[in-house]
């Protein structure tokens, strides 16, 4: 698990961050808005996959 499930309170302020995948494998990204019944959300994301940096 790269990051445990959590709820993010942004109060209409953009939120960003990054996670470094230190182990090879399959990673699943889940964006869940089920807790917000009355407001829709727009999720913009960018996932950058790089080769093994130790070989560079």
Helices and strands as residue ranges (DSSP letters): G 53-55
